[in-house]
Amino acid sequence: MLALALLLGSCPVAADENVAGRHRVSLGMTAWDAAEADSYTLLPGYTLALDSGLRLGLTTSLTYLEQNPDPALGIDSNDYNFGLGDSNITLQYDPSQKITASPWVPDTLGLVASVTAPTGDADKGLGRDIWAAALGGGWIYPLFGNLWLTPGAYYEWSFKEGRRATETEFGWVSTGILWISPGGFWIGYTPYFVRDLVDHEWSTDHALVIGKMWENRFGLSLDYGKVERIDDLARRDDWAAIFNFYYQFGPPP
């Protein structure tokens, strides 16, 4: 999908210069509550600035899963599993947004292509047992003051399914509202409209994010909402929360 050019020149917390060789490490911690299971996941990630506006990222997952009793599946008591989950490689091109530790900047800004690999054990419920690819894009518009509009679009499909997987194909569009203070605090709300292209069904997601950045190198954020998809590594669930830690290092700005 195509994304419009970003309009970030006057953004109060994005004045950093993009330097090839700059690094960003992140650690996400998610928790979601679904009818069939409760799950807690660590999402360690790494992003490298390859050139002006071009970044390469890798995220994997470590998941603790508590599956609720389900007689239909032969599960008569709570079943616990822990281990490596699925992994994701992302290539992002955005000539306007620079690599920083700014968690408020969505990973979908600019043009994005990604591949999800089934590194998790699907027999234990730790992975989706599919190879999937995704294309997406997003942009950001200043409205007035410190308020911004963040529309985006995304499409994902599976191209190889294992024995424990089902075919996946869906797309979503969103239009978020984001308020950013000059001191690096932000709060935002985003509704998502999701179309399941396999079952031909519509659904809606809602997510709230709050966060704080310090000196453009270190940041924290918290997302909470009713979601169908948290990110490329998450599954369909009811309520979910994701906490993120970010740190940037490398050549100085």
N, C-alpha and C positions, 0 to 999 in steps of 0.2 A: 504494500500500500504506500501511496505517496504522502509525504508530510510537507506542510508549508515551511518556508524559511522562518526561523525563530526570531522573536523580537525581544532580545534580552539586554539591549544596550543600557537601559536605565535601571536594571534590576539591582537593588541595594546590596545583595550578597553574592553577586556573580561576577565581580570585577577581576577575577583571577585570569592569568594568561595560561594558555594551553601549552605545555612543554612535552615533547616526545620523551618517553622514558619515565614519566611521572606514574606513580603507583597509588592505588587506593585499596585498602583492605576493609572488609566489612564482616560483621557477624550478626545474622538475623536469628531471632528466637521466636518461633511461632507456637501457638496453642490453638487448637480448634476442637469444638464440641459438636459431634454429629450423633445421630440416633444409633448408628451401628458401632461407633468407636470414638474414643478420646485419643488425641495424638499431640505430642510435643516434639518439636523439631528444631535442631540447630542448623543454620544455613551459613557456613563459612564461604566467603567469596573474595575474589581478587580481580582487579581491573587494571589494565595497562594502557596508557596512552601511546598509540603507535605513531600518530602524526596529527596534524591539526584537525581536530574534530573527529578523529577515528579512534575507537577504543575496542579492546578485546577483553571479555570478561568470562570468568569461570566460577560457577557456583555448584556446590554439592550439598548433601544433606545427611544429617544423622538423626534418626527418628526413633522415638519411644512410642509404641502403640499399645493401647489397652482396648482390646476388642470385647464388646459386650456380649453376653450370652445370646446365641441364635440357634434354636433347635433345628431350623431348616438347614443350617450349614453343619450340624453336628457339634456345635459349640455349646456345651452345657454350663460352663462357668467362664469367668473372665480369663482371656488369653493375653499374655504379655509378650511383646517382642521388642528388641532394640537392635539397631544396626545401621549400616550405610543405606541411604536412600538413593533416589535418582539424582542425576547431575545434568547441568545445563551449560552450554557454551553460547555466548552472545557476541555478535559483532554489531556495533552501533556507530552510525555516522551522523554527526551533528556539527556543522562548521561554526555554529554560534555559541553553543554551550561548551564550557571547558570542564576538564576533569577536576573535580574538587571533592571535598568531604561533605558536600551539601546534600543531606538526605532528602530535602524537599524537592529536589529536581527528579522527576519521574524517570525511570530507566527507559521509558517508551518514547522520550523526546527524540526528535530527529527520525532517521530511518533505522530500523532494527531488524536483524535476522538472527534466529537462534535455533539450536538443535538440542533436544532433550534425549539423554541416553539412559537406558534402563539399568543403572548400576545397583539398584536396590533389589532385594529378594522379594519378589511378588508373592511367593508362597507364604511369607510371613506378614504380608500386608505392608511391606516397607517400600514398594515401588509399584508403578503402573504397568510394567512389563510391555512398554511400547517404545519405539523410536518415533519421535514427533518433531516437526519443524514448524516454525512460526515466522510471520512477517508482520510488521506493524509500523506505526509512526505516530507522532504527536507534535504538538507545538504549544506555544504559550503566548497569550496576548495580554498586554497591560490594559486594565479597565480604567481605574482611577485610584489615586492615592497609592496604597500598597496592595491593592487587590488585583488578582490576575485570573484569567480564564485559561484552563488547560484541557482543550479537547484532544481526543486521540481515537485511534482505531487499531484493531488487532485481529489477526486470523491465524488459527493453529489447526494442523491436521496431522494425523498419525500416518506413517508410510510403511511401518512394519509392526505387527502386533504379535506378541507371544501367546502362549496357550492360556494365560490368565488375564489377557487383555481383551478389550473390546475396541472397535474402531472409534476414533475421536476426530471430530471436525466441528469447529465452532468459530464464531467471530463475535466481537463486541465493539461498541462505540461508547464513548463517555465524554462528558463535559464537566470538568471539575472547577471548583472555585477555591482559590488559594489566597490567603492573606499572609504577607511577609513583613515583619517589622525590621527597621534599620539595624536593630541589634542582633538579628539572626534567628529570631523566633518565628515559627510559622505554624499555621493551622489551616486545614483544608478539608473539604468534603467533596466526594465524587460519586455520582450514580453511574452504574454501568447497565447497558442494555445488551443482553447476551442472546445470541441465536444459535441453538444447537442444530447443526446442519445434518446430523444423522437421524435424530428423533423428530426434527422439524418442530421444535418447541422454543418459545421465548421465555426468558427469565430476567429478573433485575437483581443487581447487586448494589450494595451501598457501603462506602468505606469512609471513615473519619481518620485524619492523620494530624498529630501534633508533634512538634520537634524543636530542637535548638541546636545551633551551630556555634562553635567557638573558633575564632581566628582562621576560618576557612580551611582548617586541617582536621578538626575533630568534631563529630556530630552525633546526636542521638535522635531517634524518632520512634513513635508508637502509632501503629495503625490498628483500628478496631472497627468491625462492621459485620453486616450480614452479607456473605459472599458466596459466589459459585466458584470463583477462581481467585486465590490470593496471588499466585504467580505461576511460573512455568512448572514449579515442582510440587504444587499443591493440588489437592483433589477437590471434588465437589463436597461441600460441607455446609453446616448451618451457620454457626457463629465462630468467628476467628479473631485472633489478635496476633500482631507481629511487631516485635521490638527490634530495632536496628542500631548497631554501633558502626560508625565509619571513621577511618583515619587515612589521611593522605600523606604521602612522603615522596621524595625524589628531588629533581632539580628545583631550585627556588623560583618563585614567580618573577 
